[in-house]
Amino acid sequence: MGEFSHFDDQGNARMVDVSGKADTERTAVARGSIFLSKEAMEAVLGRKVKKGDVFTVAQVAGIMGAKKCSELIPLCHILPLQSAKISFQVSEEEGRITVECLCKTAGKTGVEMEALTGVSVTLLTIYDMCKAIDKRMHMEGIHLVEKQGGKSGAFYYEEEKE
């Protein structure tokens, strides 16, 4: 692991200077889950949530969140996203909706924060849309799954097996 790059020699916060770096293709995938009650899950799947179609609204919110990452996270670079995709996997038996966000760009810095923000905003939107039904929903496991491109190369998250 390297040193923290967002601090200068005096310990002050700074935006990392990437002006000398070459543009490269960069991708990142992030994932996280939200757990809902049986009643909330049935409402989501049956498209009976009063605020609207949860998957459609949350998908748009997640894409918007990824695009606005630099406005939400201090010191993040403004990136021209070339793609931001949100996908869902539902496990009705577990009461779980898993969200995945894939972001792509060609630039001087990675899109990990954009992918993580996209997942987080998607999950928060699901919570917001369903909170009248289930205030006990909870989110878990928001993490970077993989990233490609840049000087540090590829990264793949591997869960530790016990």
Buried (B, 14 or more C-beta within 10 A) or exposed (E): EEEEEEEEEEEEEEEEEEEEEEEBEBBBBBBBBBBBBEEBBEBBBEEEBEEEEBBEBBBBBBBBBBBBBBEEEEEBBEBEBBEBBBBBEBEEEEBBBBBBBBBBBEBBBBBBBBBBBBBBBBBBBBBBBBEEBBEEBEBEEBEBBBBBBBEEEEBEEEEEEE
